[in-house]
Structures are given as C-alpha cells and as structure tokens.
Amino acid sequence: VCLTCCSRESMVRINQICHKNGIKFFTGDVFGYHGYMFADLGDHEFVEEKPKVAKVSSGLEDGPEAKRARLDPAETTMVKK
C-alpha cells in the first residue's frame, strides 16, 4: 500500500491494518524543499554480499601486517540476514 497526502491519524490507522495482515506499507509527502518517507516492510530476509577474507598462513610473516585480515575482492560470500 502506498499512501500520500493524508493525515497522521489516517496513516497510523492504515499502517496498523497493513502490519497486522502482513502487507507492506509506504507513505510520504513533500512540503516545498522538505519531505519524508516511511516504509513498514514487516519482517523480511535479505542477502548481503561480502568480500571473502583470505586465510593467512601462520609462521611465515610476523608483525602487524600479518595480523590484518586480507580481503580477496575476486571472491565473495552471501550472508543471509
């Protein structure tokens, strides 16, 4: 449901109905140079792509550089949130 140009009371009431029924709700309005947008998407899952951390072989290097995690931009992993 997308809602614009309504009173705050109407927005809250319609959002509560949508939330109870698992319906996604968007509302917003613009006032000159200022505006707002609100989205109630309920509970949802998404996947984020992150670079894979390369393993460091122990004992070959020493010092602070050896302890830093190395990111391999060629390989990524998908993390579900």
N, CA, C and O atoms as a GROMACS GRO file, in nm:
protein
  324
    1VAL      N    1   0.085  -0.116   0.000
    1VAL     CA    2   0.000   0.000   0.000
    1VAL      C    3   0.090   0.123   0.000
    1VAL      O    4   0.183   0.131   0.080
    2CYS      N    5   0.064   0.217  -0.089
    2CYS     CA    6   0.136   0.345  -0.095
    2CYS      C    7   0.037   0.456  -0.062
    2CYS      O    8  -0.071   0.462  -0.120
    3LEU      N    9   0.073   0.543   0.030
    3LEU     CA   10  -0.018   0.646   0.079
    3LEU      C   11   0.053   0.780   0.079
    3LEU      O   12   0.167   0.791   0.123
    4THR      N   13  -0.015   0.884   0.029
    4THR     CA   14   0.037   1.021   0.033
    4THR      C   15  -0.076   1.116   0.064
    4THR      O   16  -0.194   1.081   0.051
    5CYS      N   17  -0.040   1.238   0.106
    5CYS     CA   18  -0.136   1.347   0.130
    5CYS      C   19  -0.248   1.308   0.226
    5CYS      O   20  -0.365   1.340   0.200
    6CYS      N   21  -0.217   1.240   0.334
    6CYS     CA   22  -0.317   1.200   0.434
    6CYS      C   23  -0.279   1.255   0.571
    6CYS      O   24  -0.165   1.294   0.594
    7SER      N   25  -0.376   1.256   0.659
    7SER     CA   26  -0.348   1.299   0.796
    7SER      C   27  -0.266   1.192   0.867
    7SER      O   28  -0.264   1.077   0.825
    8ARG      N   29  -0.199   1.232   0.974
    8ARG     CA   30  -0.117   1.138   1.051
    8ARG      C   31  -0.204   1.027   1.107
    8ARG      O   32  -0.162   0.911   1.107
    9GLU      N   33  -0.322   1.059   1.154
    9GLU     CA   34  -0.412   0.959   1.211
    9GLU      C   35  -0.449   0.853   1.107
    9GLU      O   36  -0.453   0.734   1.139
   10SER      N   37  -0.476   0.895   0.984
   10SER     CA   38  -0.510   0.801   0.877
   10SER      C   39  -0.391   0.710   0.845
   10SER      O   40  -0.406   0.590   0.826
   11MET      N   41  -0.271   0.771   0.839
   11MET     CA   42  -0.151   0.692   0.810
   11MET      C   43  -0.127   0.586   0.916
   11MET      O   44  -0.098   0.471   0.883
   12VAL      N   45  -0.140   0.623   1.043
   12VAL     CA   46  -0.117   0.529   1.152
   12VAL      C   47  -0.220   0.417   1.148
   12VAL      O   48  -0.185   0.300   1.164
   13ARG      N   49  -0.347   0.452   1.127
   13ARG     CA   50  -0.453   0.352   1.125
   13ARG      C   51  -0.435   0.254   1.009
   13ARG      O   52  -0.448   0.133   1.029
   14ILE      N   53  -0.405   0.304   0.890
   14ILE     CA   54  -0.386   0.217   0.773
   14ILE      C   55  -0.260   0.132   0.788
   14ILE      O   56  -0.259   0.016   0.748
   15ASN      N   57  -0.153   0.190   0.846
   15ASN     CA   58  -0.031   0.113   0.869
   15ASN      C   59  -0.057  -0.002   0.965
   15ASN      O   60  -0.007  -0.112   0.944
   16GLN      N   61  -0.134   0.022   1.070
   16GLN     CA   62  -0.165  -0.084   1.166
   16GLN      C   63  -0.243  -0.198   1.099
   16GLN      O   64  -0.216  -0.315   1.127
   17ILE      N   65  -0.337  -0.164   1.013
   17ILE     CA   66  -0.413  -0.267   0.940
   17ILE      C   67  -0.320  -0.347   0.849
   17ILE      O   68  -0.326  -0.470   0.846
   18CYS      N   69  -0.234  -0.276   0.775
   18CYS     CA   70  -0.140  -0.344   0.685
   18CYS      C   71  -0.044  -0.433   0.765
   18CYS      O   72  -0.018  -0.546   0.725
   19HIS      N   73   0.008  -0.383   0.876
   19HIS     CA   74   0.105  -0.458   0.956
   19HIS      C   75   0.043  -0.587   1.009
   19HIS      O   76   0.107  -0.692   1.007
   20LYS      N   77  -0.081  -0.579   1.057
   20LYS     CA   78  -0.150  -0.698   1.110
   20LYS      C   79  -0.171  -0.804   1.004
   20LYS      O   80  -0.173  -0.923   1.034
   21ASN      N   81  -0.188  -0.762   0.879
   21ASN     CA   82  -0.216  -0.854   0.769
   21ASN      C   83  -0.094  -0.888   0.684
   21ASN      O   84  -0.108  -0.953   0.580
   22GLY      N   85   0.024  -0.845   0.725
   22GLY     CA   86   0.147  -0.877   0.653
   22GLY      C   87   0.159  -0.807   0.518
   22GLY      O   88   0.223  -0.859   0.427
   23ILE      N   89   0.099  -0.688   0.507
   23ILE     CA   90   0.104  -0.611   0.382
   23ILE      C   91   0.208  -0.501   0.397
   23ILE      O   92   0.210  -0.431   0.499
   24LYS      N   93   0.294  -0.486   0.298
   24LYS     CA   94   0.396  -0.382   0.302
   24LYS      C   95   0.329  -0.245   0.288
   24LYS      O   96   0.232  -0.230   0.213
   25PHE      N   97   0.382  -0.145   0.360
   25PHE     CA   98   0.320  -0.012   0.366
   25PHE      C   99   0.425   0.096   0.342
   25PHE      O  100   0.532   0.095   0.404
   26PHE      N  101   0.395   0.188   0.253
   26PHE     CA  102   0.481   0.303   0.224
   26PHE      C  103   0.398   0.429   0.234
   26PHE      O  104   0.283   0.432   0.189
   27THR      N  105   0.453   0.533   0.293
   27THR     CA  106   0.386   0.663   0.296
   27THR      C  107   0.490   0.773   0.286
   27THR      O  108   0.606   0.753   0.322
   28GLY      N  109   0.448   0.888   0.238
   28GLY     CA  110   0.540   1.000   0.226
   28GLY      C  111   0.466   1.124   0.178
   28GLY      O  112   0.352   1.116   0.134
   29ASP      N  113   0.534   1.236   0.187
   29ASP     CA  114   0.477   1.362   0.140
   29ASP      C  115   0.590   1.461   0.123
   29ASP      O  116   0.700   1.441   0.174
   30VAL      N  117   0.563   1.569   0.052
   30VAL     CA  118   0.662   1.673   0.027
   30VAL      C  119   0.601   1.807   0.063
   30VAL      O  120   0.485   1.833   0.033
   31PHE      N  121   0.680   1.891   0.129
   31PHE     CA  122   0.640   2.026   0.167
   31PHE      C  123   0.747   2.122   0.119
   31PHE      O  124   0.843   2.148   0.191
   32GLY      N  125   0.732   2.173  -0.001
   32GLY     CA  126   0.834   2.261  -0.057
   32GLY      C  127   0.964   2.186  -0.078
   32GLY      O  128   0.968   2.089  -0.155
   33TYR      N  129   1.071   2.229  -0.011
   33TYR     CA  130   1.201   2.164  -0.024
   33TYR      C  131   1.218   2.047   0.074
   33TYR      O  132   1.318   1.976   0.067
   34HIS      N  133   1.122   2.026   0.162
   34HIS     CA  134   1.134   1.922   0.264
   34HIS      C  135   1.029   1.814   0.240
   34HIS      O  136   0.922   1.840   0.186
   35GLY      N  137   1.062   1.695   0.281
   35GLY     CA  138   0.969   1.584   0.267
   35GLY      C  139   1.007   1.470   0.358
   35GLY      O  140   1.108   1.476   0.429
   36TYR      N  141   0.927   1.366   0.355
   36TYR     CA  142   0.956   1.248   0.436
   36TYR      C  143   0.906   1.125   0.364
   36TYR      O  144   0.825   1.133   0.271
   37MET      N  145   0.955   1.010   0.406
   37MET     CA  146   0.914   0.881   0.353
   37MET      C  147   0.923   0.780   0.466
   37MET      O  148   1.020   0.781   0.541
   38PHE      N  149   0.824   0.694   0.479
   38PHE     CA  150   0.822   0.589   0.580
   38PHE      C  151   0.784   0.459   0.513
   38PHE      O  152   0.694   0.455   0.429
   39ALA      N  153   0.852   0.351   0.551
   39ALA     CA  154   0.820   0.219   0.497
   39ALA      C  155   0.812   0.119   0.612
   39ALA      O  156   0.904   0.110   0.693
   40ASP      N  157   0.703   0.044   0.617
   40ASP     CA  158   0.688  -0.066   0.713
   40ASP      C  159   0.684  -0.193   0.630
   40ASP      O  160   0.580  -0.227   0.573
   41LEU      N  161   0.796  -0.263   0.623
   41LEU     CA  162   0.806  -0.383   0.541
   41LEU      C  163   0.787  -0.510   0.623
   41LEU      O  164   0.799  -0.621   0.570
   42GLY      N  165   0.757  -0.495   0.752
   42GLY     CA  166   0.739  -0.612   0.837
   42GLY      C  167   0.869  -0.687   0.852
   42GLY      O  168   0.977  -0.632   0.833
   43ASP      N  169   0.858  -0.814   0.886
   43ASP     CA  170   0.976  -0.900   0.896
   43ASP      C  171   1.011  -0.950   0.757
   43ASP      O  172   0.926  -1.003   0.686
   44HIS      N  173   1.135  -0.934   0.719
   44HIS     CA  174   1.178  -0.983   0.588
   44HIS      C  175   1.325  -1.024   0.596
   44HIS      O  176   1.399  -0.979   0.684
   45GLU      N  177   1.365  -1.109   0.505
   45GLU     CA  178   1.503  -1.154   0.498
   45GLU      C  179   1.566  -1.097   0.372
   45GLU      O  180   1.498  -1.074   0.271
   46PHE      N  181   1.696  -1.074   0.380
   46PHE     CA  182   1.769  -1.028   0.263
   46PHE      C  183   1.908  -1.088   0.265
   46PHE      O  184   1.953  -1.141   0.367
   47VAL      N  185   1.976  -1.080   0.153
   47VAL     CA  186   2.109  -1.137   0.140
   47VAL      C  187   2.206  -1.023   0.111
   47VAL      O  188   2.180  -0.938   0.026
   48GLU      N  189   2.318  -1.022   0.183
   48GLU     CA  190   2.420  -0.922   0.164
   48GLU      C  191   2.546  -0.989   0.111
   48GLU      O  192   2.588  -1.094   0.162
   49GLU      N  193   2.606  -0.929   0.011
   49GLU     CA  194   2.729  -0.984  -0.047
   49GLU      C  195   2.849  -0.920   0.022
   49GLU      O  196   2.860  -0.797   0.027
   50LYS      N  197   2.939  -1.004   0.074
   50LYS     CA  198   3.058  -0.954   0.144
   50LYS      C  199   3.183  -1.017   0.084
   50LYS      O  200   3.179  -1.132   0.041
   51PRO      N  201   3.295  -0.942   0.080
   51PRO     CA  202   3.420  -1.000   0.031
   51PRO      C  203   3.468  -1.110   0.124
   51PRO      O  204   3.454  -1.100   0.246
   52LYS      N  205   3.523  -1.215   0.066
   52LYS     CA  206   3.574  -1.328   0.143
   52LYS      C  207   3.708  -1.290   0.203
   52LYS      O  208   3.791  -1.228   0.135
   53VAL      N  209   3.731  -1.326   0.329
   53VAL     CA  210   3.858  -1.298   0.396
   53VAL      C  211   3.956  -1.410   0.363
   53VAL      O  212   3.928  -1.528   0.384
   54ALA      N  213   4.070  -1.371   0.310
   54ALA     CA  214   4.173  -1.468   0.273
   54ALA      C  215   4.242  -1.519   0.399
   54ALA      O  216   4.268  -1.442   0.492
   55LYS      N  217   4.272  -1.647   0.402
   55LYS     CA  218   4.340  -1.707   0.517
   55LYS      C  219   4.488  -1.669   0.514
   55LYS      O  220   4.552  -1.667   0.410
   56VAL      N  221   4.540  -1.639   0.634
   56VAL     CA  222   4.681  -1.604   0.647
   56VAL      C  223   4.753  -1.726   0.699
   56VAL      O  224   4.714  -1.783   0.801
   57SER      N  225   4.859  -1.767   0.631
   57SER     CA  226   4.937  -1.883   0.678
   57SER      C  227   5.023  -1.839   0.795
   57SER      O  228   5.099  -1.743   0.785
   58SER      N  229   5.010  -1.909   0.906
   58SER     CA  230   5.081  -1.870   1.028
   58SER      C  231   5.228  -1.907   1.019
   58SER      O  232   5.266  -2.008   0.960
   59GLY      N  233   5.310  -1.823   1.080
   59GLY     CA  234   5.453  -1.852   1.089
   59GLY      C  235   5.535  -1.793   0.976
   59GLY      O  236   5.656  -1.776   0.991
   60LEU      N  237   5.475  -1.763   0.863
   60LEU     CA  238   5.552  -1.711   0.750
   60LEU      C  239   5.581  -1.563   0.765
   60LEU      O  240   5.687  -1.514   0.726
   61GLU      N  241   5.484  -1.490   0.823
   61GLU     CA  242   5.502  -1.345   0.838
   61GLU      C  243   5.488  -1.309   0.984
   61GLU      O  244   5.426  -1.382   1.062
   62ASP      N  245   5.546  -1.196   1.021
   62ASP     CA  246   5.537  -1.152   1.159
   62ASP      C  247   5.512  -1.002   1.159
   62ASP      O  248   5.544  -0.934   1.061
   63GLY      N  249   5.455  -0.951   1.266
   63GLY     CA  250   5.429  -0.808   1.278
   63GLY      C  251   5.284  -0.774   1.254
   63GLY      O  252   5.201  -0.863   1.230
   64PRO      N  253   5.252  -0.644   1.260
   64PRO     CA  254   5.112  -0.601   1.249
   64PRO      C  255   5.048  -0.631   1.113
   64PRO      O  256   4.928  -0.657   1.106
   65GLU      N  257   5.126  -0.628   1.005
   65GLU     CA  258   5.072  -0.657   0.872
   65GLU      C  259   5.020  -0.800   0.862
   65GLU      O  260   4.921  -0.826   0.794
   66ALA      N  261   5.086  -0.892   0.929
   66ALA     CA  262   5.047  -1.032   0.924
   66ALA      C  263   4.916  -1.057   0.997
   66ALA      O  264   4.844  -1.151   0.965
   67LYS      N  265   4.885  -0.973   1.095
   67LYS     CA  266   4.764  -0.993   1.175
   67LYS      C  267   4.639  -0.930   1.113
   67LYS      O  268   4.528  -0.960   1.155
   68ARG      N  269   4.656  -0.843   1.014
   68ARG     CA  270   4.542  -0.780   0.947
   68ARG      C  271   4.472  -0.880   0.857
   68ARG      O  272   4.536  -0.960   0.789
   69ALA      N  273   4.339  -0.875   0.857
   69ALA     CA  274   4.262  -0.962   0.767
   69ALA      C  275   4.281  -0.914   0.624
   69ALA      O  276   4.279  -0.794   0.596
   70ARG      N  277   4.299  -1.007   0.536
   70ARG     CA  278   4.316  -0.973   0.394
   70ARG      C  279   4.188  -1.005   0.321
   70ARG      O  280   4.136  -1.116   0.332
   71LEU      N  281   4.136  -0.908   0.245
   71LEU     CA  282   4.014  -0.927   0.169
   71LEU      C  283   4.049  -0.964   0.026
   71LEU      O  284   4.136  -0.903  -0.036
   72ASP      N  285   3.982  -1.064  -0.024
   72ASP     CA  286   4.002  -1.106  -0.162
   72ASP      C  287   3.884  -1.053  -0.243
   72ASP      O  288   3.776  -1.110  -0.237
   73PRO      N  289   3.903  -0.944  -0.320
   73PRO     CA  290   3.791  -0.885  -0.392
   73PRO      C  291   3.735  -0.975  -0.502
   73PRO      O  292   3.623  -0.954  -0.548
   74ALA      N  293   3.811  -1.074  -0.544
   74ALA     CA  294   3.765  -1.163  -0.650
   74ALA      C  295   3.661  -1.262  -0.598
   74ALA      O  296   3.576  -1.307  -0.674
   75GLU      N  297   3.666  -1.296  -0.470
   75GLU     CA  298   3.573  -1.392  -0.412
   75GLU      C  299   3.481  -1.323  -0.312
   75GLU      O  300   3.526  -1.241  -0.232
   76THR      N  301   3.353  -1.356  -0.319
   76THR     CA  302   3.257  -1.302  -0.225
   76THR      C  303   3.175  -1.414  -0.165
   76THR      O  304   3.170  -1.525  -0.218
   77THR      N  305   3.111  -1.384  -0.054
   77THR     CA  306   3.022  -1.479   0.010
   77THR      C  307   2.888  -1.409   0.035
   77THR      O  308   2.885  -1.288   0.057
   78MET      N  309   2.779  -1.484   0.032
   78MET     CA  310   2.647  -1.428   0.054
   78MET      C  311   2.606  -1.455   0.199
   78MET      O  312   2.612  -1.569   0.246
   79VAL      N  313   2.565  -1.349   0.270
   79VAL     CA  314   2.526  -1.360   0.410
   79VAL      C  315   2.377  -1.330   0.421
   79VAL      O  316   2.332  -1.222   0.383
   80LYS      N  317   2.301  -1.424   0.473
   80LYS     CA  318   2.157  -1.406   0.489
   80LYS      C  319   2.131  -1.336   0.622
   80LYS      O  320   2.183  -1.376   0.726
   81LYS      N  321   2.050  -1.231   0.618
   81LYS     CA  322   2.017  -1.154   0.739
   81LYS      C  323   1.867  -1.142   0.752
   81LYS      O  324   1.818  -1.081   0.847
   0.00000   0.00000   0.00000
